[in-house]
Amino acid sequence: MMSKILRNSFCSILFYVGFIWLHTFIRLSSYTYNSGMSGYILKASITVVATVFYYWCFIGILDPLECLGKVNTNNSSMICDFICLFMTVLLVLELSTDSISIIGEQEIRILWFSISKKYIFDIFAAILFPVIAEYTFKGMISEKLNYKSIARGIITILMMSLIGYLLFFVMNNIWLVDLAVINISTVTIGAIKYIIPQKEIKKGNVIGTLILYAMACVLFLSFLSSKGSSFSEFMYGTEWSQYSEGVRFIVKNASLFGTSKALLSSAYIHEWLVNRNNYILQLLFYGGWIAVVGLIVFMALFLVLLIQLLGLKNFKIHRHQLIYIASFSILAIRTIMGTLYSFAILPYPVALPFGGTNSIITDSIIFTLILFGAWENFKYEQLITYEIVSPYIFLTKEKNITFS
């Protein structure tokens, strides 16, 4: 009988294929330029294979360090200090030369190498920050939660948060808000897993520290350009009213099933929907409310499957739970906030899962990480459900030996 984890993994892959198909359909139907029928499938396939390989290598480096007892707050703070020093050197070079950019532009440029920060956002939020945070928490536990380890741990997490803030500072405000939400959820889960169960720690102090960390993240966000005085302008920009107007027109005139005559005959909506990657708005135009309700149910079931793949009952023994929790948080935020944004309820402009221009790659990385977590949970289940059999039963059953 197939394991429940393997069955859920297979079902989640089918959902993933469904998202890739939907992404391809929207691109072919509504974009002036697209990569063709097989282009997005190829991107997604290459991303999954590459993620499996590189993450397997990454974990292959981390696990031996933990087995050798190298996990402590001193090591994690040293890694953080090295990253800070490296970024400082690059910043100095950025100010003195045009061939290097690490903070001031929306891409990282080092000599001939260049990569958009959009592609590394999820890598930072789902791998680098959770790894540092998790090993910081583990280090604090191994050092008996003494005052020195607690201080170093808090400083390390704050410094990593600041690094992320500086790295994506030039992006639109929503990128920093999104990162703050993911970081806060990651640190909170880490504290629940590692710190709160310790008997020698006061739960109120932990909760107070988490609140102070959330306030520090909000303080970082307060330095961002508001581009006006309203909340919608801070989150979205000055074009929020134009977006809301287009959404209201589609919502008001969408049919129950299929494309309504009002939308089909509207030149304004045809032009407004061109190159727009929002699943819900596109499906309201092409399929009506029935299609949108089906999509929302589809996304909700996908999140339910991902929760089951996380293996929360193995929460305490999971090796890299924070990585997979952060990955789930990213997809959950994009599903929930993206749905509210689609109906112009909240100015939180994030793309629905696998819907954005870059998310066919970044969300594929995130999904593959969760599958990695499911595989680890499968191995845990194999150990937990293993039955110890007495020698007598084993010999009589397997070898057909009788005793007189």
DOLOVEX-33938 format. One line per 3 residues: number of its first residue (from 1); their letters; for each residue x, y, z of N, C-alpha, C, O. Coordinates in steps of 0.1 Angstrom, whole numbers. Each point is the difference from the previous one (the first is absolute). Layout:
DOLOVEX-33938
NUM = a = X,Y,Z,X,Y,Z,X,Y,Z,X,Y,Z; ...
END
This chain:
DOLOVEX-33938
1 = mms = 8,-12,0,-8,12,0,9,12,0,9,1,8; -12,9,-17,8,12,-1,-1,9,12,-11,2,6; 22,3,-1,0,9,12,-8,12,-3,-1,5,-11
4 = kil = -5,0,21,-9,12,-1,9,12,-4,-5,8,-8; 17,-7,12,9,11,-4,3,-1,-14,0,10,-7; 3,-22,2,3,-1,-14,-12,3,-9,1,5,-11
7 = rns = -13,-10,16,-12,3,-8,-3,15,0,-3,5,-11; 5,2,22,-2,14,0,10,8,-9,-3,10,-6; 15,-16,6,11,6,-8,-4,-1,-15,2,9,-8
10 = fcs = -7,-21,4,-4,-2,-14,-11,9,-3,-1,6,-11; -9,-4,20,-12,9,-3,5,14,-1,-5,8,-9; 15,-4,18,4,14,-1,8,3,-13,-1,11,-5
13 = ilf = 8,-21,0,6,1,-13,-10,2,-12,2,8,-9; -13,-15,10,-11,2,-9,-5,14,1,-3,7,-11; 1,-1,23,-4,14,2,10,9,-7,-3,10,-6
16 = yvg = 16,-13,9,11,8,-6,-1,0,-15,1,11,-6; -4,-22,0,-1,-1,-15,-12,9,-4,0,6,-11; -11,-7,19,-11,9,-3,3,15,0,-5,7,-9
19 = fiw = 13,-3,19,4,14,0,9,3,-12,-2,11,-6; 11,-20,2,8,3,-12,-9,1,-13,3,9,-8; -13,-17,7,-9,1,-11,-7,13,0,-2,6,-10
22 = lht = -3,-2,22,-8,13,1,9,11,-3,-4,10,-7; 17,-10,11,9,10,-3,2,1,-15,1,11,-6; 1,-22,0,2,-1,-15,-12,6,-7,1,7,-10
25 = fir = -13,-11,14,-13,4,-6,-1,16,0,-3,6,-10; 6,-1,22,-1,15,1,10,7,-9,-3,10,-6; 15,-15,6,11,6,-8,-4,-1,-15,2,10,-7
28 = lss = -7,-21,2,-3,-2,-14,-12,9,-4,-1,4,-11; -8,-2,21,-13,6,-3,1,16,1,-7,7,-7; 15,-2,16,-1,14,4,13,8,-2,0,12,3
31 = yty = 11,-19,-6,13,7,-1,4,3,-15,-2,-9,-8; 7,21,6,5,3,-13,12,-8,-4,3,-2,-12; 5,-2,22,12,-8,-2,-1,-12,10,-2,2,11
34 = nsg = 5,-14,-16,0,-12,8,10,-10,-5,6,2,-11; -3,-11,20,11,-10,-3,-6,-13,-7,8,-9,-2; -20,10,-2,-6,-12,-7,-5,-10,9,1,1,12
37 = msg = -7,-11,-18,-7,-11,8,9,-7,9,-3,-3,12; 15,-1,-17,9,-8,8,10,8,8,8,-5,9; -7,18,-11,10,8,6,-1,0,16,11,-1,6
40 = yil = -23,3,-1,-1,1,14,1,-14,7,5,-1,11; -10,-9,-18,2,-14,5,15,-3,1,4,-6,10; 4,10,-20,14,-2,0,7,7,12,8,-5,7
43 = kas = -12,18,-5,6,8,11,-3,-7,13,9,-1,9; -22,-3,-7,-3,-6,13,7,-13,2,5,-3,11; -3,-5,-21,6,-13,1,15,2,3,6,-7,9
46 = itv = 1,16,-16,14,3,3,2,5,14,9,-4,7; -18,13,-2,1,5,13,-1,-11,11,7,0,9; -17,-9,-11,-2,-10,10,12,-9,1,5,-3,11
49 = vat = 1,-1,-23,12,-9,0,12,7,6,7,-6,8; -5,19,-11,11,7,5,-1,2,15,9,-1,7; -22,4,-2,-2,2,14,3,-13,8,6,0,11
52 = vfy = -10,-11,-16,2,-13,6,15,-2,1,5,-4,11; 3,7,-21,14,-3,0,7,10,10,8,-5,8; -10,18,-10,7,10,8,-4,-1,15,8,2,9
55 = ywc = -21,-4,-6,-4,-1,14,5,-13,6,4,0,12; -3,-11,-19,6,-12,5,14,2,4,5,-5,10; 3,13,-19,14,3,3,1,9,13,8,-2,8
58 = fig = -18,11,-8,0,10,12,-2,-7,13,7,2,10; -17,-11,-10,-3,-8,12,11,-9,3,3,-3,12; 4,-2,-22,11,-9,2,12,7,7,8,-7,6
61 = ild = -8,20,-7,11,7,7,-5,4,15,8,-1,9; -21,4,-8,-5,4,13,0,-11,10,4,1,12; -10,-13,-16,-2,-11,9,13,-5,7,0,-2,12
64 = ple = 11,0,-20,12,-4,7,5,10,11,5,-4,10; -7,16,-13,4,11,10,-8,-2,13,5,1,11; -18,-4,-12,-8,-2,11,4,-13,8,0,0,12
67 = clg = 2,-11,-20,4,-12,6,14,1,8,2,-7,10; 6,16,-15,13,1,6,0,10,12,10,3,6; -22,2,-3,-2,9,12,5,14,-3,5,7,9
70 = kvn = -5,-3,-22,5,13,-3,-11,11,1,3,12,-4; -15,-16,8,-11,10,1,1,8,13,-3,-6,11; 6,18,-12,-1,9,12,-2,14,-5,2,4,-11
73 = tnn = -5,5,21,-3,14,-4,13,7,-5,-1,9,-8; 12,-13,13,13,6,-5,2,-2,-15,3,9,-7; -6,-22,3,2,-3,-15,-11,7,-8,4,6,-11
76 = ssm = -16,-5,15,-11,6,-8,3,15,0,-2,7,-10; 7,-1,21,3,15,0,12,2,-9,1,11,-6; 9,-20,6,11,2,-9,-4,0,-15,5,7,-8
79 = icd = -15,-16,5,-5,0,-14,-6,13,-3,1,5,-11; -9,0,20,-7,12,-2,10,12,-1,-2,9,-8; 12,-9,17,11,10,-1,7,0,-14,3,10,-5
82 = fic = -1,-22,0,7,-2,-13,-9,6,-11,5,7,-9; -18,-10,10,-9,6,-10,0,15,0,0,7,-10; -1,-2,23,0,15,1,13,6,-5,0,10,-7
85 = lfm = 11,-16,10,13,5,-5,1,-1,-15,4,10,-6; -9,-21,0,0,-1,-14,-9,10,-7,4,6,-10; -16,-3,16,-8,10,-6,6,14,2,-2,9,-9
88 = tvl = 8,-7,20,7,13,2,11,3,-10,1,11,-5; 7,-21,2,10,1,-10,-6,3,-14,5,9,-7; -16,-16,4,-6,2,-13,-7,14,0,0,6,-11
91 = lvl = -5,-1,22,-6,13,0,11,11,-2,-3,9,-7; 14,-11,13,11,9,-2,4,0,-15,2,11,-6; -1,-23,0,4,-1,-14,-12,6,-9,3,6,-10
94 = els = -15,-7,15,-11,5,-8,0,15,0,-3,7,-10; 8,-1,21,0,15,0,12,5,-7,1,12,-4; 9,-20,1,12,5,-6,2,-5,-15,9,4,-7
97 = tds = -18,-13,3,1,-5,-14,-14,-3,-6,-9,-2,8; 8,2,-21,-13,-3,-6,-2,-14,-4,-10,-4,-5; 20,-5,8,0,-14,-5,-6,-9,11,-2,-12,-2
100 = isi = -1,18,14,-6,-8,11,-12,7,6,1,12,3; -12,-20,-1,-11,6,7,-7,-11,9,-3,-11,-6; 2,14,18,-6,-10,9,-12,5,7,-9,-8,4
103 = ige = 8,21,-2,-12,6,8,-7,10,-8,-12,1,0; 19,7,-8,-6,12,-7,-9,-3,-12,-7,9,-4; 7,-21,-1,-8,-3,-12,-9,-12,2,1,-7,10
106 = qei = -10,4,-19,-9,-11,1,6,-13,-5,-8,-10,-2; 20,10,0,8,-12,-4,13,0,7,5,11,3; 1,-22,-1,13,-2,5,10,-1,-12,-1,-9,-8
109 = ril = 11,18,8,10,0,-11,14,-1,6,3,8,8; 4,-18,-12,14,-2,4,8,-3,-12,0,-11,-5; 7,21,0,7,0,-13,-9,-5,-11,-10,8,-3
112 = wfs = 12,-19,-3,-9,-5,-11,-12,-7,4,-9,-3,-8; 9,-1,21,-12,-8,5,-11,10,5,2,10,6; -14,-13,-10,-12,8,3,-12,-9,2,-3,-9,-8
115 = isk = -5,12,19,-12,-8,3,-10,9,6,3,8,9; -16,-8,-13,-10,8,6,-3,-4,14,0,-12,3; -2,21,6,-3,-3,14,-13,-7,1,-3,-7,11
118 = kyi = -6,7,-21,-13,-7,1,3,-15,0,-8,-7,6; 19,3,-12,3,-15,0,6,-5,13,-1,-12,3; 7,21,5,6,-4,12,-8,3,13,4,-4,11
121 = fdi = -15,10,-13,-9,4,11,-4,-13,8,2,-1,12; -8,-9,-20,-4,-12,6,11,-8,6,-1,-7,10; 13,7,-17,11,-7,6,4,6,13,3,-8,9
124 = faa = -2,21,-7,3,6,12,-11,-3,11,3,-4,11; -16,6,-15,-10,-2,10,-3,-14,4,-4,-3,11; 6,-7,-20,-3,-14,2,11,-9,4,-2,-11,5
127 = ilf = 15,16,-8,11,-9,3,10,7,9,3,-4,11; 3,15,-16,11,7,8,-5,4,14,7,-3,10; -17,11,-9,-5,5,13,-4,-11,9,4,0,11
130 = pvi = -13,-10,-16,-4,-10,9,12,-9,5,0,-5,11; 10,2,-20,11,-8,4,8,7,12,3,-6,10; 0,19,-12,7,7,10,-8,1,13,5,-2,11
133 = aey = -19,4,-12,-8,1,12,-1,-13,7,1,-1,12; -2,-10,-20,-1,-13,6,12,-5,7,0,-5,12; 12,8,-18,12,-4,6,4,9,12,7,-4,9
136 = tfk = -13,16,-9,2,9,11,-8,-5,12,5,0,11; -18,-4,-13,-8,-6,10,7,-13,6,0,-2,12; 4,-6,-21,7,-13,4,12,3,9,3,-6,9
139 = gmi = 5,17,-14,12,4,8,-4,5,14,7,-3,10; -18,10,-9,-4,5,13,-4,-11,9,3,0,12; -9,-11,-17,-4,-11,8,12,-8,4,1,-4,12
142 = sek = 9,2,-21,12,-8,3,8,7,11,8,-6,7; -9,20,-6,7,7,10,-8,3,12,3,9,8; -14,-17,-6,-8,1,12,-7,13,2,-3,4,11
145 = lny = 1,3,-22,-7,13,1,6,10,10,-8,7,7; 21,-7,-7,6,10,9,-1,14,-6,-3,2,-12; 5,8,20,-2,14,-4,8,4,-12,-4,7,-9
148 = ksi = 16,-12,8,9,3,-11,-5,-6,-13,0,7,-11; -5,-19,11,-5,-7,-12,-13,7,-4,-3,2,-12; -5,2,21,-13,7,-3,3,13,-7,-6,4,-10
151 = arg = 16,4,16,3,13,-6,6,-2,-14,-4,8,-9; 13,-18,7,5,-2,-13,-10,-5,-10,0,4,-12; -9,-12,17,-11,-5,-9,-9,11,-5,-3,1,-12
154 = iit = -1,8,21,-9,11,-3,7,10,-10,-6,4,-10; 19,-1,12,7,9,-8,2,-7,-14,-2,7,-11; 4,-20,10,2,-7,-13,-13,1,-8,0,4,-12
157 = ilm = -11,-6,18,-13,0,-7,-3,15,-4,-5,2,-12; 7,7,20,-2,14,-4,9,5,-11,-4,7,-9; 17,-12,9,9,4,-11,-4,-7,-13,1,7,-10
160 = msl = -6,-19,10,-5,-6,-12,-12,7,-5,-2,1,-12; -7,3,21,-11,8,-5,4,13,-6,-6,4,-10; 16,3,16,5,12,-6,6,-2,-13,-1,8,-9
163 = igy = 8,-19,7,7,-4,-13,-11,-1,-11,1,5,-11; -12,-12,15,-11,-2,-10,-6,14,-3,-4,2,-12; 2,6,22,-5,14,-2,8,8,-10,-5,6,-9
166 = llf = 18,-6,11,9,8,-8,1,-6,-14,1,7,-10; -2,-20,9,2,-7,-13,-12,3,-9,2,2,-12; -14,-1,18,-12,3,-8,-6,14,2,-11,2,-4
169 = fvm = 19,7,9,-4,13,3,-5,8,-12,-10,7,1; 16,-9,-13,-4,7,-12,-12,-5,-7,-5,6,-9; 0,-18,14,-12,-6,-6,-12,8,5,1,8,8
172 = nni = -12,-11,-14,-13,6,4,-2,-3,15,4,-11,5; -12,19,2,-2,-2,14,-5,-14,4,3,-5,10; -12,0,-19,-7,-13,3,10,-11,1,-2,-9,8
175 = wlv = 14,10,-15,10,-11,2,5,0,14,2,-11,6; 1,23,0,5,0,14,-11,-4,10,3,-6,10; -16,10,-13,-11,-4,9,-1,-15,0,-1,-7,10
178 = dla = 1,1,-22,-1,-14,-2,12,-7,7,-3,-10,7; 15,15,-8,11,-6,7,-1,0,15,3,-9,7; -8,21,-2,-2,1,14,-10,-10,6,2,-6,10
181 = vin = -13,4,-17,-10,-10,4,6,-14,0,-3,-7,10; 10,4,-20,6,-14,-1,11,-1,11,0,-11,7; 8,21,-5,10,-1,11,-6,-2,14,4,-8,8
184 = ist = -14,16,-6,-7,0,14,-6,-14,2,1,-6,11; -8,1,-21,-6,-14,1,11,-10,2,-2,-10,8; 13,11,-15,11,-10,1,6,0,14,2,-10,7
187 = vti = 1,22,-2,6,2,14,-10,-5,10,4,-6,10; -17,9,-11,-10,-4,9,-1,-16,1,0,-5,11; 0,-1,-23,0,-15,0,12,-6,6,0,-10,8
190 = gai = 12,17,-11,12,-5,6,0,1,16,5,-9,6; -10,20,-1,-1,1,14,-10,-10,6,3,-5,11; -14,2,-18,-9,-9,5,6,-14,1,-3,-8,9
193 = kyi = 11,5,-19,6,-14,-1,11,-2,10,1,-10,7; 8,20,-6,13,-2,7,0,7,14,5,-6,9; -11,17,-8,2,8,13,-11,-2,10,3,-3,12
196 = ipq = -15,4,-16,-12,-1,9,0,-13,7,-4,0,12; 7,-12,-18,-1,-12,8,10,-2,11,-1,-9,8; 11,18,-8,11,-1,10,-6,4,14,-6,11,1
199 = kei = 8,-19,9,-6,2,13,7,12,7,-7,7,8; 20,-4,-11,7,10,7,-3,14,-5,5,10,5; -13,-9,-16,-3,13,-6,-14,4,4,-9,-8,1
202 = kkg = 7,21,1,-13,6,3,-7,3,-13,5,7,-9; -17,-13,7,-8,2,-12,-3,15,-3,0,4,-12; -2,3,22,-4,14,-2,12,8,-6,-2,9,-8
205 = nvi = 14,-12,12,12,6,-5,2,-3,-15,3,9,-8; -6,-21,4,0,-4,-14,-10,8,-8,3,5,-11; -15,-5,16,-11,7,-7,4,15,-1,-2,6,-11
208 = gtl = 7,0,21,4,14,0,11,3,-10,0,10,-7; 10,-19,6,11,1,-9,-6,-1,-15,5,8,-8; -14,-17,6,-6,-1,-14,-7,13,-3,0,4,-12
211 = ily = -7,2,21,-8,12,-2,10,11,-4,-2,8,-9; 13,-7,17,11,10,-3,6,-2,-14,3,10,-6; -1,-23,2,5,-2,-13,-9,4,-11,4,6,-10
214 = ama = -17,-8,12,-10,4,-9,0,16,-1,-2,5,-11; 3,1,22,1,15,1,12,5,-7,0,10,-7; 11,-17,8,13,4,-7,-2,-1,-15,4,8,-8
217 = cvl = -11,-19,3,-3,-1,-14,-9,11,-5,2,6,-11; -12,-2,19,-9,11,-4,8,13,0,-2,9,-8; 12,-8,17,8,12,1,9,1,-13,1,11,-6
220 = fls = 4,-22,1,7,0,-13,-9,5,-11,4,8,-8; -17,-13,8,-9,4,-11,-4,15,1,-3,6,-10; 4,0,22,-4,14,1,9,9,-7,-3,12,-3
223 = fls = 15,-17,0,10,8,-7,-2,0,-16,7,8,-7; -16,-16,3,-2,-1,-15,-8,12,-5,-7,7,8; 9,-4,-21,-7,11,-6,-15,-3,0,-4,-10,-5
226 = skg = -4,20,9,-14,-3,1,-7,4,-13,-11,-5,-3; 17,13,-6,-6,4,-12,-13,6,1,-9,-1,-8; 6,7,19,-13,6,4,-3,-2,14,9,-3,8
229 = ssf = -21,5,-4,-4,-1,14,-9,-12,3,-1,-3,12; -5,-3,-22,-10,-11,3,7,-13,0,11,-2,-5; -18,-8,12,5,-13,1,1,-7,-14,10,-7,-3
232 = sef = -19,9,-6,0,-6,-13,11,6,-8,6,-8,-8; -2,20,9,11,6,-7,13,-6,5,10,-2,-8; -9,0,21,12,-6,6,2,-14,-6,11,-4,-3
235 = myg = -22,-4,3,1,-14,-4,1,-2,-15,7,-8,-5; -15,16,-3,-2,-2,-14,6,11,-9,7,-3,-10; -9,15,15,4,12,-9,-12,8,-3,-11,-2,5
238 = tew = 13,12,-13,-10,10,-3,-11,-6,-10,-10,7,-2; 13,-18,-4,-10,-6,-10,-10,-9,6,-7,-7,-8; 6,7,21,-10,-10,6,-14,3,-4,-8,-9,-2
241 = sqy = 4,22,0,-14,3,-4,-2,-5,-14,-12,-5,-3; 22,5,-6,-2,-5,-13,-2,-15,0,-9,-6,-7; 17,-1,15,-1,-14,1,-14,-4,6,-7,-9,-5
244 = seg = 3,16,15,-13,-3,7,-12,2,-10,-9,-8,0; 10,18,-8,-10,3,-10,-1,-11,-10,-12,-5,-3; 23,0,-2,-1,-12,-9,-5,-12,6,-8,-7,-6
247 = vrf = 12,4,19,-5,-12,7,-15,1,2,-8,-9,-3; 3,21,7,-15,2,3,-8,-2,-13,-11,-6,0; 17,10,-11,-7,-1,-13,-2,-15,-4,-10,-4,-4
250 = ivk = 21,-4,6,0,-14,-3,-9,-7,9,-8,-9,-4; 9,11,17,-8,-7,10,-15,3,-2,-9,-9,1; 6,22,-5,-14,4,-2,-6,-7,-12,-12,-3,0
253 = nas = 19,2,-11,-5,-5,-12,3,-14,-4,-4,-5,-10; 11,-2,19,3,-14,-3,-12,-9,1,-9,3,8; 8,-13,-17,-11,-9,0,2,-11,10,10,-2,5
256 = lfg = -21,-6,-4,1,-12,9,9,-10,-6,8,-7,6; -9,5,-19,8,-10,-8,3,6,-14,-9,5,-7; 22,-6,4,4,5,-13,2,15,0,-1,6,10
259 = tsk = 5,-1,-22,3,14,-1,-13,8,-3,-8,-3,-8; 6,13,16,-12,9,-1,1,9,-12,11,3,-5; -22,1,-1,0,8,-12,5,14,4,7,6,-9
262 = all = -9,-1,21,5,13,4,15,0,0,6,10,-4; 0,-20,9,15,-1,1,6,-2,-14,10,6,-4; -17,-14,-4,5,-4,-13,0,12,-10,8,1,-9
265 = ssa = -18,8,11,-1,12,-8,7,12,5,-1,11,-7; 7,-12,18,7,12,6,15,0,-4,8,-8,3; -5,19,-11,14,2,-5,9,3,12,11,-3,0
268 = yih = -17,10,10,7,4,12,6,-12,7,11,0,4; -20,-10,-2,4,-12,8,10,-8,-8,9,-6,5; -11,5,-18,9,-8,-9,14,6,2,10,-7,1
271 = ewl = -9,20,-1,13,7,1,6,-2,14,12,-1,2; -21,2,8,4,0,14,5,-14,4,9,-1,8; -14,-9,-14,4,-14,4,13,-5,-8,5,-10,4
274 = vnr = -1,18,-14,12,-4,-7,12,-1,9,2,10,7; 6,-21,-7,12,-1,8,-3,0,15,9,4,7; -21,-8,-3,-3,0,14,-1,-14,5,-7,-8,-6
277 = nny = 15,4,16,2,-14,3,-9,-5,11,2,-11,5; -13,18,-2,-8,-3,11,-10,-11,-4,-9,2,-9; 10,-14,15,-9,-11,-4,-15,3,2,-8,-2,-9
280 = ilq = 5,8,20,-14,2,3,-7,10,-9,-11,-2,-5; 18,13,2,-6,10,-10,-1,-6,-14,-10,3,-7; 20,-10,3,0,-6,-13,-11,-11,-1,-7,0,-10
283 = llf = 5,-8,20,-10,-10,0,-14,6,1,-10,-5,-5; 8,17,12,-12,7,0,-4,4,-14,-12,0,-4; 22,3,-4,-3,4,-14,-3,-12,-9,-10,0,-7
286 = ygg = 18,-10,8,-1,-12,-9,-10,-10,5,-7,-6,-8; 5,4,21,-8,-11,5,-11,4,9,-9,-8,3; 9,20,2,-11,5,9,3,-5,15,10,-5,3
289 = wia = -21,7,5,2,-2,15,1,-15,3,7,-3,10; -12,-6,-18,1,-14,2,15,-4,0,5,-7,8; 2,12,-18,14,-3,-2,9,6,12,9,-7,4
292 = vvg = -13,19,0,7,6,11,-2,-7,13,10,-3,8; -22,-1,-5,-3,-8,12,8,-14,-1,6,-4,10; -6,-2,-21,8,-12,-2,15,2,3,7,-8,6
295 = liv = -2,20,-11,14,3,2,3,2,15,10,-5,5; -19,12,2,2,2,14,0,-13,8,9,-2,9; -18,-7,-12,0,-13,6,12,-8,-3,6,-6,8
298 = fma = -1,7,-21,12,-6,-4,12,4,8,8,-8,5; -7,22,-3,12,5,8,-1,-4,14,10,-3,7; -23,3,-1,-2,-4,14,4,-14,2,7,-4,10
301 = lfl = -11,-5,-19,4,-14,1,15,-2,-1,6,-9,7; 0,17,-15,15,-1,-2,7,4,13,10,-7,4; -15,17,3,6,4,13,-2,-11,10,9,-3,9
304 = vll = -21,-3,-9,-3,-11,10,10,-12,-2,5,-5,9; -3,2,-22,10,-11,-3,14,4,5,7,-8,5; -3,21,-7,13,4,4,2,-1,15,10,-3,6
307 = iql = -21,7,2,0,-1,14,3,-15,5,8,-2,9; -15,-7,-16,2,-14,3,14,-5,-3,6,-8,7; 0,14,-18,14,-4,-4,10,5,10,11,-5,1
310 = lgl = -15,16,6,10,6,10,2,-10,12,11,1,6; -20,-10,-4,2,-10,11,1,7,14,10,-2,6; -20,9,-3,0,8,13,1,-9,12,4,4,11
313 = knf = -9,-17,-12,1,-9,11,15,-4,3,3,-5,11; 5,7,-21,15,-3,2,7,13,2,12,1,-2; -19,10,7,5,13,1,13,1,8,10,6,-3
316 = kih = -10,-14,15,11,1,9,12,-7,-5,11,4,5; -12,-14,-13,12,-7,-4,5,3,-14,10,-5,-5; -18,14,-2,4,3,-14,13,8,0,1,9,8
319 = rhq = 8,-12,-18,13,6,0,0,14,-5,6,9,6; -14,-6,-17,0,13,-6,-14,6,-2,-4,4,-10; -4,-5,21,-14,3,-1,-2,15,-4,-9,3,-7
322 = liy = 18,6,12,-2,14,-3,1,3,-15,-7,9,-5; 15,-16,-2,1,2,-15,-13,-3,-6,-5,8,-8; -1,-19,12,-13,-4,-7,-11,8,5,-10,3,-7
325 = ias = 10,1,20,-10,9,5,0,14,-7,-10,5,-4; 22,0,2,2,13,-8,-5,-2,-14,-7,9,-5; 10,-20,-1,-5,-3,-14,-15,0,0,-6,6,-9
328 = fsi = 0,-13,18,-15,0,1,-5,14,2,-10,4,-6; 16,3,15,-5,14,3,0,9,-13,-9,7,-2; 19,-9,-6,1,8,-12,-12,-3,-9,-7,9,-5
331 = lai = 4,-22,3,-11,-4,-9,-13,3,6,-10,4,-7; 9,-5,21,-13,4,6,-3,15,-1,-11,3,-2; 21,5,4,-1,14,-1,-5,4,-14,-8,8,-2
334 = rti = 15,-14,-8,-4,3,-14,-14,-5,-4,-6,6,-8; 2,-17,15,-14,-4,-3,-10,9,7,-10,4,-7; 12,-2,20,-10,8,8,0,15,-4,-10,5,-4
337 = mgt = 22,1,5,1,14,-3,-3,3,-15,-5,10,-4; 10,-20,-5,-2,2,-14,-15,-1,-4,-4,7,-9; -4,-15,16,-14,0,-2,-7,13,4,-8,5,-7
340 = lys = 12,0,19,-6,13,4,4,11,-9,-8,9,-3; 21,-9,-2,4,10,-9,-7,-1,-14,-3,10,-6; 0,-22,2,-7,-2,-13,-14,6,0,-4,5,-10
343 = fai = -3,-4,22,-13,6,0,1,15,5,-10,6,4; 23,-1,-3,2,14,4,-5,2,14,-4,11,4; 5,-21,5,-4,1,14,11,6,8,-2,7,9
346 = lpy = 14,-11,-12,12,3,7,12,4,-10,2,-8,-9; 4,19,11,11,4,-10,13,-8,4,10,7,4; -10,-20,-6,11,-8,3,4,-7,-13,-3,-12,-2
349 = pva = 10,19,-7,2,-5,-14,10,-11,-2,11,2,-4; -15,-14,9,8,-12,-3,-7,-9,-10,-12,0,0; 20,-7,-8,-6,-9,-10,-5,-12,7,6,-5,10
352 = lpf = -17,-1,-15,-5,-13,4,11,-10,-3,8,2,-9; -8,-14,16,10,-10,-2,2,-3,-15,-9,-4,-7; 22,4,3,4,-3,-14,-6,9,-10,-1,-3,-12
355 = ggt = -4,15,16,-7,9,-9,9,11,-5,-2,5,-11; 12,-1,18,8,12,-4,10,-4,-11,2,-11,-3; 4,22,-2,10,-2,-11,12,-9,4,4,-8,-7
358 = nsi = 0,11,20,12,-8,5,-4,-12,8,9,-9,3; -21,9,1,-4,-11,10,-1,-14,-6,-1,-9,8; 1,8,-21,0,-13,-6,14,-7,5,0,-12,0
361 = itd = 10,20,2,13,-5,5,0,0,15,3,-10,6; -5,21,0,1,2,15,-10,-9,7,4,-6,10; -16,5,-14,-10,-8,7,3,-15,-2,-4,-8,8
364 = sii = 10,5,-19,4,-14,-3,11,-4,10,0,-11,5; 9,20,-2,10,-2,10,-6,-3,14,3,-9,7; -13,18,-4,-7,-1,13,-7,-14,1,1,-6,11
367 = ftl = -8,3,-21,-8,-13,0,9,-12,1,-3,-9,8; 15,10,-15,9,-12,1,6,-1,14,2,-11,5; 0,22,2,5,-1,14,-10,-6,9,4,-8,8
370 = ilf = -17,11,-10,-10,-7,8,-1,-15,-3,-2,-8,9; 5,4,-22,0,-14,-3,12,-7,7,-1,-11,4; 12,19,-3,12,-5,8,-4,-3,14,3,-11,6
373 = gaw = -11,20,0,-5,-2,14,-9,-12,1,1,-7,10; -9,5,-20,-9,-11,0,8,-13,-1,-4,-10,7; 15,9,-14,8,-11,-1,7,-3,13,1,-12,4
376 = enf = 3,22,3,6,-2,14,-11,-5,9,3,-9,8; -15,14,-9,-11,-5,9,-3,-15,-3,-3,-7,9; 4,4,-22,-2,-14,-4,10,-9,7,-3,-11,5
379 = kye = 15,15,-4,11,-8,6,-2,0,15,2,-10,6; -7,21,0,-3,0,14,-12,-10,3,1,-8,10; -11,8,-18,-11,-9,1,4,-15,0,-5,-8,7
382 = qli = 15,5,-16,5,-13,-1,7,-5,13,-2,-11,4; 9,21,3,6,-4,12,-10,0,12,1,-9,8; -10,18,-8,-10,1,11,-9,-12,0,-4,-6,10
385 = tye = -1,2,-22,-9,-11,-1,6,-14,-1,-7,-10,-2; 21,10,3,7,-13,-1,-4,-9,12,2,5,12; -6,-17,-14,-4,-9,11,11,-9,4,7,-6,-9
388 = ivs = -4,5,22,10,-9,5,-6,-14,2,-9,-2,7; 15,-7,-14,-5,-14,0,10,-9,8,12,1,-2; -18,-9,10,9,-9,8,6,-11,-9,-5,-3,-11
391 = pyi = 17,-2,15,7,-10,-8,-9,-12,-3,1,-6,-11; -9,2,21,-8,-12,-2,-10,2,-11,-1,-9,-9; -6,20,9,-10,3,-10,6,1,-14,-5,-4,-10
394 = flt = 17,11,10,6,2,-13,5,-13,-6,-2,-2,-12; 7,-7,20,5,-12,-6,-11,-10,-4,1,-6,-10; -11,6,18,-12,-9,-3,-8,5,-12,-5,-8,-8
397 = kek = 5,21,6,-8,6,-11,8,0,-13,-6,-3,-10; 18,8,11,8,2,-12,8,-12,-5,1,-3,-12; 3,-5,22,8,-12,-4,-7,-13,1,5,-11,-4
400 = nit = -18,12,9,-8,-12,1,7,-11,8,0,-11,-3; 5,16,15,7,-10,9,-9,-2,12,-6,9,5; 5,-22,-1,-8,-3,11,9,-5,12,10,-5,-3
403 = fs = -15,7,15,8,-4,12,-8,-10,7,-12,1,1; 19,-11,4,-7,-11,7,0,3,15,-5,-7,8
END
